[in-house]
Amino acid sequence: MERTLTEPGQVALTVFAGKDTAKISVSTNQRLIDVLRQHGIYLNAPCGGRGTCGKCRITLMAGRLLAGDGGAAQPRIIEPGQSALACRCSLIDDCSIDVGLLTEQGFAGIADSTIRQLELIDAGYEKLQFVPSSGGWEAGISVSEAICQTLERRLSFSPKALRQLSDWFSFSLQNRFMAPDADTPIWLTVRENRALHIRTAETASIYGIGVDIGTTTIALSLVNLETGEVVKNITLLNSQRQFGADVISRIQKGAEGFTADLQACLRSDLARAVQELCQRQETEAVLQLVIAGNTTMLHMLLGLRADSLALHPFNPLTKEQIVLSTQELFGLFPLECEVTLLPSLAAYVGADIIAGMAACRMDRASQLSLLVDVGTNGEMAIGNRERILCTSTAAGPAFEGSNISCGVGSVPGAIAKFDMQGGQAMIQTIADAPPIGI
């Protein structure tokens, strides 16, 4: 293979991942899995890179790798055509690798559905109509002042609402009106005397997005805030899986200095999912993002060390509801709106089961009921309006193949159905993709 770099201690790494190719310049003697993580190339590693799950296996296409188990065994050279675990390989020469279908990239299950609530929801917003009048524009008055005077309300305006107001007002001026024409009303969406969104058509929808950050899967729903209609659902894999399949593995990785990387995974996943979930006009009309998840995931989304969640007496840093802006939580993000992180109850009874109990109105019911949330972290709640008891357990190893050599998650290519027909084995995979595991 022709060398592309002459600097000492540097090698050129080419990564083939399906249709994508990446070329990276890195230092020698680094672990291959660490290099891939540093450059945003996802590789499934449920064991967190300890070499026990065997799922970060790559194929060497050209060049050489040095493989060892970190024990007494002598390291060996990996030659082209051979496979090896990325967590056990070091870079010693220019090389090309193929990560194939083992990246688990892409959305695990995109579901378009339209679900209407039995009852209208009250999201705390009110809709106000402003109809401009030609006589209401005295010299020097601001547009926001004119609106407040006409509506007889003292309102403040969010930056997004001001931009929308600017577009509406500038359009009127471009059409040679001295002030907005009386035939061009606007509708303001207001909460607690703060205008959050402005629309020029009363029938235009406003939305909220509900998010459940699971250890393995992240789910999002786009909801019409006026009707309660769930317009669209989407699910994707939590890319933190490359640091371990369970929360304990990820807590350990955070303790090793990967806290920012774990947070970056969630930020990237949510940004990608929102873009997939929303069209451009829907993104502009999203007023609220509500996030639930287990306590560890919410800590990591906030960029917090979660060490205390793995040590007795299992004290969370915070269990409270947190309200902040998308800019505060994500920086650059497809949405500009308020974000609410729902409260947790304990280290392993998170906001996800709390949200489920609220949705089922368990706290208002007279009859006894049982709510079971089976996920990587499984939770149960039993009770009624008088008392509710909660508990949790690790369900991931049983249901998601976390630490077994032949299992895979619910991803394209996972064998989901098996049957014998006429002596022939028949299989069906998720997304009808080529089989990669059970």
N, C-alpha and C positions, 0 to 999 in steps of 0.2 A: 504494500500500500504506500503510495507516495505521501511523504510528510508535507503538511501544509503549514507547520509552525517550526521555527528554528530556535525559539527561545528555550534556554535550559529549564528543565523542570515543568514544561508545558506539553500537553498532548491535545490532539484534536479528537473529539468524540462526536460521532454521527449516530443519531437515534431515529429509527424507523418505527412509527406507531400507526399502523394502518396506512391511511393515505397521507399522513403528516410526516414530515422529516424535519429534524432539528440538528443544527451543527453548533457544537459548544467547544470553547477553548477552556481547559481546566488544568489545574496542577496535578502532578502525578501523586500516586499513593493515597488518593482519596477513595473512600468507599463509593462504589457505583450508585447505590441507592441514595446516598446523601447528595451526590451531584445531581441526580435526577430531581430530587425534591427541591434543591436550591434553584433550579431552573424551571420550576413549575411543571415538570413532566410527571404526571400521576402514575404511580405503580402500586398495585394492590399489595399490601403487606399487613394482613390481619394480626400477625404476631408482633408488629412494631419494629421489624428488622432484626429479630433475635435469631433468625434462621430455623425456626421450628415449624412454620406452617408450609413452607415450600412453594408459596404462591407468587413470589417476586421473580420467578424464573425467566431469564432472557436467553436469547440465542445470539451467539457471537457470529457476525457476518464476515468481519475482516479484522486483522490485527491480533493483539494478545491481551488477555486479562490474567491477573494473579488471583487465585481462589484459595481460601483457607477458612477453617472453622474457628480460628482464634484459640485452638487448644494445642495439644502436643503434636498433632498430625502435621506432616510437612506440607507447606503450601504447594499447589500445583499450577501449571500453566494451562489456561483454557485456550484451545486452538479454534480457528474458524470452523463453523458447523456444529460445535459443541454448545450445550446449554449449561447455565449455572445460575445460582441465586445471586441477585443484585446486592443483597445485604452481606454476601460473603466474598465479593469481588473487589479488587483494587485496580486502579488504572495505572498501567506501566508503559503503555505505548499507544500510538494513534489506533483507534479501532472504530468499528461500526457495529451496532447492536440492533436487534429487532425485539421490541417488547410485545409485538403481536396483539392478540386479543386479551392479554392479561391485564390491561390497564383499567378495565371496568369503567372506562370513560363513557360519557353520554348520559342521557336521561334514562333511568331504569324503567319508567313507565309513564307515558304522557296520556292523561285522561281528559278528554273534553266532555263535560257534562253540564247540564242545566238543571239545577235543583232549586225549587222554590220552598221557602220556609212556610210553615203553616200559619205563622203570625208575622206581621210586619215588625221590623226591628226599630228600636229607638237608639240611634247612635249618638244622640245629643246635639245634632245639628238642626238649624232652622234655615229656611229659604226665604230671602227677602227680595222683592222686586223693586228695582229703581227705574223709573220712567223719567228721563230728562225733559225739562220744559224750557222753551226758548227764553223765557223771562227770568230763569233762575240762575243765570251765569253773570254775576257782577264782576267787574274788573279785578283781576288779581286773585280771584278765589281758586283754590286748588280743586281738582276733580274729587278727591276724597272728602274735602270739606263740603262740597255741593251735595254729595251723596248723604253725608251725615245730617246736614240741615234738612234735606227733603224727607229722609226717613225718620228724623227726630230721634236718632240714636247716636251715641258717641262710640264710634267703631275704630278699632285699629286694623291695619291691613298687613297680612303676611307678605314677604317678598314675592312669592308666587302670585298672590292676588294682585299686587301692584303691577307686575309684568302683564298679567291678563287685562287689567284695567288700561294699561298703556296701549296695548294692541287695539283694544276697542276704541279708545279715544283718538288714537292716531289715524285709524281707518276713517273715522268721521271727518277729521281735518283734511285728509287726502281727498275726500269727496267734496271739499270746498264748503263744508259747514263751518260756521263760526263757533258752533258748539254742537254736541251730539244732537242728532235729530230726534224728535219725540217718538218717532217710529222705530227707534233702535234701543229698546229697553235691555237691561241686563238683570241677571239673577245672582245674588250673592249667597254663598253658603257660609253661615256664621255659627260660631260656637263661642259662648261666653264673651260676646261683643267683639270678637276678632274675626274679620273676614278672611277665610282661608282659600276660597276658590270663587272665581267669577266666570259665568257662562253667558253666552248670548242667545242660547236656545233653552227654553224651560225644560224641554224633553231630554236634553243632554244628561247623561248619567254621571254620577259621582261614585267612586269606588273606595273600598278598603281591601287590604290584603291580609289574610291570616296565614301565619307560618308556624309549622311544628318542626323544630329541629330535633330529629332523632339521632341516636348514635350511629345508625347505619343509613337511614333515609331521611331526607328533608321533603316535606310536603307543603305546598302553597295553594291557597284558594283565592280567587278574585271574586269579591262580593259586591253587589250593588247595595250601597248604603241606604237607599230609600226604600227598596222593595225586599231586601233580604235575600235576593236571588244569588245563588252561587253560579257565576257565569262560566268559570273555567277552573279546573284543577290540574296540578302538575306535580310530579315527584321526581327526585333525582337522588343519586348517591351522595352521602356526606363524604367529601374527599379527604376528611381527616382519617379515613380508614387506612391510608398509607402509613399512619403512625401507630396503628393498632386497631383491632376490631372492637375492643371494649373500653369503657371509660377509665378503668384502672391503668391500662397501657398508655392511654393518652395523658392521664395525670402524671404518670412517670416521665413521659416525654417532655411535658411542661416543666417538670422539675430539672430536667437535663438541659434546659435552655431553649426549648422549642415553643414557648408560649406565643410569641409573635407569629410563628408559622401556623400554629393551630388556629389562631384568630384569622389569619389571612385566608386559610382554607374556607372558613365559613363566610367571610366577606365575599370571596370570589364566587362561591356556590350560589349565594343569594343574589348577587348582581346578575349572574348568568341566568338564573331561574326567573327573575323579574322580567328580564328582557324577553325571555321565551313566553312568559305568561301574558304580557301586556303588548298591545299595539301602541304606537306613539301617542295617539289621542287618549288612550286609557291611562298611560303612564302620567300624563299631565293632570288627569282627573282623579288620581289616587290621593286621598286625603289622610289616610292613616294606615300604618303598618303595625300589626299586633303579632308579637312573637311569643310562642310557648316552646317549651323544651324541658329536658331533664336538667337538674341543677348544674351538673358539670358542663353541659353544652352552653348554658347561659353564661356561666363564668368565663368560658373560653371565648364566647362571642364578645364579651366586654374586655378581653385581653387580660383577664385575671389569672393568677396562679391558683390552681385548684388542689394543691397538696393536702390541705386540711380535710378535703372530702374523702381521702383514702386512709386517714389515720383517726383512730378512736380519740375523742368522742364524735368525730365526723361533723365538725362545725363549718357550715358555709360562711363565706365572707359576707354575703348578703342574701336575704330571702325576700326582700321587699320588691314591690312593683317599681319599675324605673321608667321614666318618661323622658325622652330626649329627641333630638332631631336626627334625620338620616345623615346629615353632615357630621354631627358629633360622633355617631356610631360607626359610620362607614367611610367618611371622607367623600371621595368621588363615588357617586351612586346613581343609578337610573331614575330614582325617585327623589322628590323633595317634599317631605311631609314629616309628620310626627310619628315617632316610634314608641310603642309601649311594650316593655318586657314584662310579662305577667309574673306574679309572685310565686315563689315555691313554698313548700311546707317544711322540707327537711333535705338532708344531703341526697337521699335517694327517693324522695317523694317530691317530684318537680312540678313545674308550672303546667306540664302536659296533662297530668292526671287532674290537677286543679281545674284546668280549662274543661276537661271532659265532665267533671262533676257539675260545673256551672252550666254547661250546655244541656246536661240531662236534668238540671234543676233538682239534683239530689238533696240539696240543702233546704228545699221547700217541700219535699215529698213527705207524706205521712206514712206511706208504706215502706217497708224495708227493701232495699235494692242493692245489687252487686254490680260494680263496674270493673271490668278487667281490661287493662291495656297491655297487650302482649307485644313487646319489642325487645331490642337488645337489652334494655333495662325494663323488666316487666313489673307492672304495678297493679294493685288491687285496692278498691275502696268499697266498703260496705256500710250502710247506714241509712239515715233519713234526717229530717230536720232537727231531731233531738240530739243525734250524735253520729259521727262518721269516723270509722277506723280505717287506717291505710297501712299497707305494707308493700314491700318490693322485693324482687329477686332478679338474678342474672339469668335471662332467658335466651340471650344471644347464642351461646354455644350449641343449644339444642335446635334452634330454628334457623340459624343463619350460617352454619358452617364456620364459625369464627376461628377455631383452633384445631380443625381436623384437616388432614392432608388432601382429601378428595372433594371437599365441599366448596361451593361458591355461593355468593349472595344472590338476591333476586335481580339478576342483571341479564341483558341480552345474551343468549347462548346457554343460559342455565337450563338443564333438562328438568322440565316441570311435569312431564307426564310420560309414563311408560306402559306399554301394553304388548302382549303377544298375540299375533294374528297369523294363523296358518303356519305356526312354527317360526315366524319371523318376528324379531324384536322391532317394535315401532316406538319411536320417541317423538316428543314435541318439546320444542325449546321456546323460551321467552323471546318474543319478537321474531320467531322463526329464523334466528341467527344460527350459524354453525355451532355445534355443541362444544362447550368448554368445561363442563363439570356438572355435578348434580346439586 
